[in-house]
Amino acid sequence: MRALCEASTRDDAMLDTLRQRFDARLALLQEADAGTRLRSVMRGPAKLGGKVKAGASH
């Protein structure tokens, strides 16, 4: 029973860490200049490193 409780606690901690990381990334989209930064990236050329990225696997 103790092992089950400890596993649950570890799972909760891992989920909390993932949630915090996701929230931090999402917060970047809420910044005042998020739209400007996105438009700037979209206007620039794609960096493909000489490889075409297309098809079902991409």
N, CA, C and O atoms as a GROMACS GRO file, in nm:
protein
  232
    1MET      N    1   0.082  -0.118   0.000
    1MET     CA    2   0.000   0.000   0.000
    1MET      C    3   0.087   0.126   0.000
    1MET      O    4   0.056   0.225  -0.066
    2ARG      N    5   0.197   0.120   0.076
    2ARG     CA    6   0.288   0.233   0.084
    2ARG      C    7   0.349   0.264  -0.054
    2ARG      O    8   0.361   0.381  -0.091
    3ALA      N    9   0.386   0.159  -0.128
    3ALA     CA   10   0.446   0.178  -0.260
    3ALA      C   11   0.347   0.246  -0.354
    3ALA      O   12   0.385   0.331  -0.434
    4LEU      N   13   0.222   0.209  -0.345
    4LEU     CA   14   0.119   0.270  -0.428
    4LEU      C   15   0.104   0.418  -0.395
    4LEU      O   16   0.089   0.501  -0.485
    5CYS      N   17   0.107   0.450  -0.268
    5CYS     CA   18   0.096   0.589  -0.224
    5CYS      C   19   0.217   0.670  -0.271
    5CYS      O   20   0.202   0.784  -0.316
    6GLU      N   21   0.336   0.612  -0.261
    6GLU     CA   22   0.457   0.681  -0.304
    6GLU      C   23   0.456   0.702  -0.456
    6GLU      O   24   0.497   0.808  -0.504
    7ALA      N   25   0.409   0.603  -0.530
    7ALA     CA   26   0.401   0.617  -0.676
    7ALA      C   27   0.303   0.727  -0.713
    7ALA      O   28   0.328   0.804  -0.806
    8SER      N   29   0.194   0.734  -0.642
    8SER     CA   30   0.094   0.838  -0.668
    8SER      C   31   0.153   0.976  -0.639
    8SER      O   32   0.127   1.071  -0.714
    9THR      N   33   0.229   0.988  -0.533
    9THR     CA   34   0.292   1.115  -0.497
    9THR      C   35   0.393   1.156  -0.604
    9THR      O   36   0.400   1.273  -0.641
   10ARG      N   37   0.471   1.058  -0.654
   10ARG     CA   38   0.567   1.088  -0.762
   10ARG      C   39   0.494   1.132  -0.888
   10ARG      O   40   0.536   1.227  -0.955
   11ASP      N   41   0.386   1.063  -0.920
   11ASP     CA   42   0.307   1.100  -1.039
   11ASP      C   43   0.253   1.242  -1.025
   11ASP      O   44   0.257   1.320  -1.120
   12ASP      N   45   0.203   1.274  -0.908
   12ASP     CA   46   0.150   1.409  -0.884
   12ASP      C   47   0.260   1.514  -0.900
   12ASP      O   48   0.237   1.621  -0.957
   13ALA      N   49   0.378   1.484  -0.849
   13ALA     CA   50   0.490   1.578  -0.860
   13ALA      C   51   0.532   1.596  -1.006
   13ALA      O   52   0.560   1.707  -1.049
   14MET      N   53   0.535   1.487  -1.081
   14MET     CA   54   0.572   1.496  -1.222
   14MET      C   55   0.467   1.576  -1.300
   14MET      O   56   0.502   1.658  -1.385
   15LEU      N   57   0.340   1.552  -1.271
   15LEU     CA   58   0.236   1.628  -1.338
   15LEU      C   59   0.242   1.776  -1.303
   15LEU      O   60   0.220   1.861  -1.389
   16ASP      N   61   0.272   1.805  -1.179
   16ASP     CA   62   0.284   1.945  -1.138
   16ASP      C   63   0.400   2.013  -1.210
   16ASP      O   64   0.388   2.129  -1.251
   17THR      N   65   0.511   1.943  -1.225
   17THR     CA   66   0.626   1.998  -1.298
   17THR      C   67   0.589   2.025  -1.443
   17THR      O   68   0.621   2.131  -1.497
   18LEU      N   69   0.523   1.928  -1.507
   18LEU     CA   70   0.481   1.947  -1.646
   18LEU      C   71   0.383   2.064  -1.658
   18LEU      O   72   0.391   2.142  -1.753
   19ARG      N   73   0.292   2.074  -1.563
   19ARG     CA   74   0.194   2.183  -1.564
   19ARG      C   75   0.263   2.318  -1.552
   19ARG      O   76   0.227   2.414  -1.621
   20GLN      N   77   0.361   2.327  -1.465
   20GLN     CA   78   0.434   2.453  -1.446
   20GLN      C   79   0.510   2.491  -1.572
   20GLN      O   80   0.512   2.608  -1.611
   21ARG      N   81   0.574   2.392  -1.638
   21ARG     CA   82   0.648   2.420  -1.762
   21ARG      C   83   0.553   2.466  -1.872
   21ARG      O   84   0.582   2.560  -1.945
   22PHE      N   85   0.438   2.399  -1.882
   22PHE     CA   86   0.340   2.438  -1.983
   22PHE      C   87   0.288   2.578  -1.957
   22PHE      O   88   0.276   2.659  -2.049
   23ASP      N   89   0.257   2.608  -1.832
   23ASP     CA   90   0.208   2.741  -1.796
   23ASP      C   91   0.310   2.849  -1.828
   23ASP      O   92   0.274   2.958  -1.872
   24ALA      N   93   0.438   2.819  -1.805
   24ALA     CA   94   0.543   2.916  -1.835
   24ALA      C   95   0.551   2.942  -1.986
   24ALA      O   96   0.567   3.056  -2.029
   25ARG      N   97   0.540   2.836  -2.064
   25ARG     CA   98   0.543   2.852  -2.210
   25ARG      C   99   0.419   2.926  -2.258
   25ARG      O  100   0.428   3.011  -2.347
   26LEU      N  101   0.306   2.895  -2.201
   26LEU     CA  102   0.182   2.960  -2.239
   26LEU      C  103   0.183   3.109  -2.202
   26LEU      O  104   0.126   3.191  -2.273
   27ALA      N  105   0.248   3.141  -2.093
   27ALA     CA  106   0.256   3.281  -2.049
   27ALA      C  107   0.325   3.368  -2.152
   27ALA      O  108   0.296   3.487  -2.163
   28LEU      N  109   0.418   3.310  -2.229
   28LEU     CA  110   0.486   3.387  -2.333
   28LEU      C  111   0.387   3.438  -2.438
   28LEU      O  112   0.407   3.544  -2.496
   29LEU      N  113   0.282   3.362  -2.461
   29LEU     CA  114   0.181   3.404  -2.560
   29LEU      C  115   0.094   3.517  -2.508
   29LEU      O  116   0.024   3.583  -2.586
   30GLN      N  117   0.097   3.540  -2.380
   30GLN     CA  118   0.015   3.646  -2.320
   30GLN      C  119   0.089   3.779  -2.312
   30GLN      O  120   0.030   3.881  -2.277
   31GLU      N  121   0.218   3.778  -2.345
   31GLU     CA  122   0.296   3.902  -2.338
   31GLU      C  123   0.251   3.999  -2.447
   31GLU      O  124   0.200   3.958  -2.551
   32ALA      N  125   0.268   4.127  -2.422
   32ALA     CA  126   0.220   4.232  -2.512
   32ALA      C  127   0.279   4.221  -2.652
   32ALA      O  128   0.212   4.254  -2.750
   33ASP      N  129   0.404   4.175  -2.664
   33ASP     CA  130   0.468   4.171  -2.796
   33ASP      C  131   0.462   4.033  -2.862
   33ASP      O  132   0.534   4.009  -2.959
   34ALA      N  133   0.379   3.944  -2.811
   34ALA     CA  134   0.374   3.808  -2.865
   34ALA      C  135   0.335   3.808  -3.013
   34ALA      O  136   0.395   3.735  -3.092
   35GLY      N  137   0.237   3.887  -3.050
   35GLY     CA  138   0.194   3.893  -3.189
   35GLY      C  139   0.302   3.945  -3.280
   35GLY      O  140   0.323   3.893  -3.390
   36THR      N  141   0.372   4.047  -3.235
   36THR     CA  142   0.481   4.105  -3.314
   36THR      C  143   0.592   4.003  -3.334
   36THR      O  144   0.646   3.990  -3.444
   37ARG      N  145   0.628   3.932  -3.228
   37ARG     CA  146   0.734   3.831  -3.238
   37ARG      C  147   0.694   3.719  -3.333
   37ARG      O  148   0.776   3.672  -3.411
   38LEU      N  149   0.569   3.675  -3.326
   38LEU     CA  150   0.523   3.568  -3.414
   38LEU      C  151   0.526   3.613  -3.560
   38LEU      O  152   0.573   3.540  -3.647
   39ARG      N  153   0.476   3.733  -3.587
   39ARG     CA  154   0.479   3.784  -3.724
   39ARG      C  155   0.622   3.796  -3.776
   39ARG      O  156   0.647   3.768  -3.894
   40SER      N  157   0.714   3.836  -3.691
   40SER     CA  158   0.854   3.847  -3.730
   40SER      C  159   0.911   3.711  -3.770
   40SER      O  160   0.983   3.700  -3.869
   41VAL      N  161   0.880   3.609  -3.694
   41VAL     CA  162   0.928   3.474  -3.724
   41VAL      C  163   0.866   3.424  -3.854
   41VAL      O  164   0.934   3.363  -3.937
   42MET      N  165   0.738   3.449  -3.872
   42MET     CA  166   0.668   3.399  -3.991
   42MET      C  167   0.714   3.470  -4.118
   42MET      O  168   0.711   3.411  -4.226
   43ARG      N  169   0.758   3.594  -4.109
   43ARG     CA  170   0.806   3.669  -4.225
   43ARG      C  171   0.943   3.620  -4.272
   43ARG      O  172   0.975   3.630  -4.390
   44GLY      N  173   1.021   3.568  -4.180
   44GLY     CA  174   1.157   3.525  -4.214
   44GLY      C  175   1.157   3.394  -4.291
   44GLY      O  176   1.056   3.323  -4.295
   45PRO      N  177   1.270   3.363  -4.351
   45PRO     CA  178   1.280   3.237  -4.426
   45PRO      C  179   1.283   3.116  -4.332
   45PRO      O  180   1.327   3.125  -4.217
   46ALA      N  181   1.234   3.006  -4.383
   46ALA     CA  182   1.236   2.881  -4.305
   46ALA      C  183   1.379   2.829  -4.297
   46ALA      O  184   1.454   2.838  -4.394
   47LYS      N  185   1.416   2.777  -4.183
   47LYS     CA  186   1.549   2.720  -4.164
   47LYS      C  187   1.536   2.568  -4.169
   47LYS      O  188   1.510   2.502  -4.068
   48LEU      N  189   1.553   2.513  -4.288
   48LEU     CA  190   1.534   2.370  -4.308
   48LEU      C  191   1.665   2.292  -4.313
   48LEU      O  192   1.664   2.169  -4.313
   49GLY      N  193   1.775   2.362  -4.316
   49GLY     CA  194   1.904   2.293  -4.320
   49GLY      C  195   1.922   2.208  -4.444
   49GLY      O  196   1.988   2.104  -4.440
   50GLY      N  197   1.863   2.252  -4.557
   50GLY     CA  198   1.878   2.177  -4.680
   50GLY      C  199   1.784   2.060  -4.695
   50GLY      O  200   1.791   1.988  -4.795
   51LYS      N  201   1.695   2.037  -4.600
   51LYS     CA  202   1.604   1.924  -4.604
   51LYS      C  203   1.461   1.974  -4.620
   51LYS      O  204   1.421   2.073  -4.559
   52VAL      N  205   1.385   1.903  -4.701
   52VAL     CA  206   1.244   1.935  -4.717
   52VAL      C  207   1.168   1.860  -4.609
   52VAL      O  208   1.187   1.740  -4.589
   53LYS      N  209   1.080   1.933  -4.541
   53LYS     CA  210   0.999   1.870  -4.437
   53LYS      C  211   0.854   1.870  -4.482
   53LYS      O  212   0.786   1.972  -4.476
   54ALA      N  213   0.809   1.755  -4.528
   54ALA     CA  214   0.673   1.740  -4.577
   54ALA      C  215   0.632   1.595  -4.563
   54ALA      O  216   0.715   1.506  -4.544
   55GLY      N  217   0.503   1.572  -4.572
   55GLY     CA  218   0.452   1.436  -4.567
   55GLY      C  219   0.392   1.402  -4.433
   55GLY      O  220   0.387   1.484  -4.342
   56ALA      N  221   0.348   1.280  -4.422
   56ALA     CA  222   0.275   1.235  -4.302
   56ALA      C  223   0.363   1.231  -4.177
   56ALA      O  224   0.312   1.244  -4.066
   57SER      N  225   0.493   1.214  -4.194
   57SER     CA  226   0.581   1.204  -4.077
   57SER      C  227   0.623   1.340  -4.022
   57SER      O  228   0.693   1.345  -3.921
   58HIS      N  229   0.583   1.449  -4.086
   58HIS     CA  230   0.620   1.581  -4.038
   58HIS      C  231   0.496   1.656  -4.015
   58HIS      O  232   0.501   1.772  -3.974
   0.00000   0.00000   0.00000
